[in-house]
Amino acid sequence: MRPHTTPNTTKRTAVVATVLLSLVIGVALATAIWHRAAIGHRDGQAARETVGAYLTAVAEGDAETARGYLGEVDDDSLLTDEVLEESRARAPMTDITVGRATKNWLEDGVYDVQVAYTLGEEVSTVMRVETAGGLVITSVSWLWLAEFTDVDFTVNGAIPATDEPNVFPGSYLLEASNEYLEIAGEPIAATDTSIAPYGPSVENELVVSEAGIQMFRGKVVAEATECLASTRLDPGCGIHAIPQYPDSVPECEEIGEDSVQRHLDAGQAARLETVTPEPDHWEPTIIKVLFTELGRFTVTVSCRTGDTWSSREIADYSQIRGLFFGSPSIDLTDPDLAVVWDR
């Protein structure tokens, strides 16, 4: 005989079933959450350890080990022991502290790791680590060096493959390869891995080196002195030739060939002796000065009026234009380093 089932019994059974189902679902969710948290803790700890190992390798100058923690980069030509050692000599990395790792909820498998260290200055920043498919640090700085691509240069003694090389956190000295040029200013302090790119400061400009200044002065002054000593109407050095039959010099029908005397007074001579060239803006391997930097001279000529010859000093530019040198320049790619005079 079947037991009699009342409506209350049926209701109690349904409630118990619902409670049991909720418990099962709750346990499953709790297990999933715990498992996910465990994985998250494991990945976060792994991210912290990866960052710590990377910064330690950089601090110890082990570029190969440090490079192994990075993902793909566009230009790794400066990620070498030699370049890193130059950086460490100027700005060693010390006092490394690795803080908490926080999951980046916007990107799956990415952790942001708080770090601090001293690298010439105290740095506090965040480094990103990807954990999916392996542990890879993606916080990699790079240098922006496009303004120096017209000349050969090195960074910490190495030639970068591109004008946007990736770098470890450190100090990077730019040097022109040509002995007659230099890049002024302090090294680039690429200290924070979260910042990219790092570019030259306003002080990092291309200038003529002391060797270049002395070379330029030696050649230009020697040629200018020779041209000054010439008595010809057209002495060279970019000086405008004096017309033999001028129409702008009052009471002077003819100027005698080989009668010209050119003279720089003490003040103007000092300008010539201390001339300082600059790289050309468009072609920086050409160093030059403007003609006005070389001083202005006076001219004495033998002048004929009718049948009479007399000595005449001419210091008025409106009468003759030959009172200045031309603008000298030297192309540093020319093996002869010849002076070119432009009028």
Secondary structure by P-SEA (a helix, b strand, c coil): ccccccaaaaaaaaaaaaaaaaaaaaaaaaaaaaaaaaaaaaaaaaaaaaaaaaaaaaaacaaaaaaaacccccccccccaaaaaaaaaccccccccccbbbbccccccbbbbbbbbbccccccbbbbbbccccccccbbbbbbccccccbbbbcccccccccbbbbccbbbbbbbcccccccccccccccccccccccccccbbbbbcaaaaaaaaaaaaaaaaaaaaccccccccccccccccccccccccccccccbbbbbcaaaaaaaabbbbbccccccccccccccccccbbbbbbcccccbbbbbbbccccccccccccbbbbccccccbbbbbcc
